[in-house]
Amino acid sequence: MPGTRKLGRPTAHRMSMLRGLVTQALEKGKITTTAPRAQETARMVDKLITIGKKDTIAARRQAMSFITKEDVVRKLFAEIAPAFADRGGGYTRVTLLGPRRGDAAEMAVLELMMEIKPAATEGKGKTKGGKKAPKKPKEKKAKEGKADKEAEEE
């Protein structure tokens, strides 16, 4: 499953590190690490989400052989894979952050491309362009109510 980058580690150490990074990426949705690690992890996360779309016992066992936490496997098959059901690939995004202070290693953020639902901005009266929504004309209920009462009295 892993790619060809050696990442300066022996095979067992590299596999253990990548298994941990993949598990954290699927669990939290976003991780910060070095750029080569993020790129390699993104490839594996994409492959695991593709496996998760199948939702068979064989696919679950294959995912469990790489992911280190059972809860994350459940989350992969119950939440993450169904969210990407209509997407053909490209489930992750790697954004470069710049050099790390101390050793100048190139840092990156790996995040899942899940749809973010704007619940906080929904009722605030703003549209996509940042402009305010047009105001609705206010109805004059008080005057109509008085006119109706006067008509009933006559």
N, C-alpha and C positions, 0 to 999 in steps of 0.2 A: 504494500500500500504506500509506503513512503517514497519520496522522490529520490533524486540523485545527490542532493547536497549533503555533505558530511558534517558541516557545522562545527568542525574541530573537535569532534567527540568520537569515542569508540562506538561501535554499533549498539551495544546494549544501553549505554548511557544516552545516546541520541534517541533511541526508540522510547526510552522511559521519559525523557524530556518532552518529546513530541506528543506522547500519549497524555501527559499532564497538561500541556498547552491546549490540545484539542478538547480535553474534558472541560477545562476552565472556559474556553471560548464558547462552547455549547451551553455551559451552565450560566455564565454571566452575560453572554451576548457581545461582550467587548473586552479586549485585553490589550495591554501595551507591552511590547517586547522589541527585540532588535528586528531590523527589516528582513534579513534572510530567514530568521525563525518565523516571522509573521507570514512570509510568502509560502514557506513550506507547510506551515500549519493551515493556511487558507486552502491549499490543495487538498489536504486530508479532510478538512471540515466539509468541503464541497462533496468529496466522495462519500462521506458518511451521511450527509443529507440525502444524496441520491439513493443510498442504500435504505435510508429511513422511509423513502417514498413507497417502497415495496410493501412494507408492513406485513411480513410473513415471519414465521418462527425462525427460519433460516437467516433472514435478514437481521432479526433481533440478536441472534447468537453471534453473527458476524460483527455487529456493532459492539456487542458486549465484550468481544475478544480484544477490542482496541480501547474503548472508553473505560475508565477506571471506576466509575460510580454508577450503580444501578439506577439511581434517581435521574441521572442525566440521560441515560438510555430511554427511560420512560418519557422524559421531556422531549427528547428527539423525536420519538414516534408519535406522541400525543399532541405536541404543540408546534415544534419547529418544522418538521417535514410537511404536515398539512398546510402550513402557512406558505410554503413554497411549491405547492402542488401544481400550480399552473405555470411555474417558471422553469425554463429549460436549462438553467445553469447560472453561474455567477451569483452564488448565494452569499458571498463575503466581499468585503471591501478592505483594502489595505491602504492606509493613508500615511505617508511619510511625515515625521515630525521634525526631523533635523538631528544633529549630533547630540549624544548624551554627554552631560558634563562629567568630567573625570577621565573617560577613556575615548571620547569622541566616536563611540559606536553609533551608527545610524539607527534611530529609533522609529517605530511605526505603531500604528493602532490598527488592530484587526477587529472588525465588527461585522455582525450578521446584517444582511440587507433586508431585515424584516420591516414591514410597513409600520410607521409610527402614526398612531391615531391622535390627532390634535384635540384632545378632550379639554385642555386648559384654555384654548383660544376659541372654542366653538361659540360661546354665547356672548362674546365681547364686542360684536358689531364691526369687526374688521374683515376685509376680504383678502384674497391672496396677494394682491398688489400692495398691501399695506395701507390702502385708502379706506376711509370709513364707508360703511354701507349707507345708501341713501336713507334718509329718515322718512318714516311713514307719516302721512298727514294725520294730525290728531283730530278725532271726532269730538264734536261738541255735544256730549251726552247731557250735561246739566241743563242747557237751554232747551233741548228737545224734550227733556223730562218735564220742565215747567210748562212748555207749550201744550203737552199732552194733558197735564192736570187741568189747565185752564179750559181746554176744549171739553173735558169731561164734566166740569162744573156747569158749563153753559148748556 
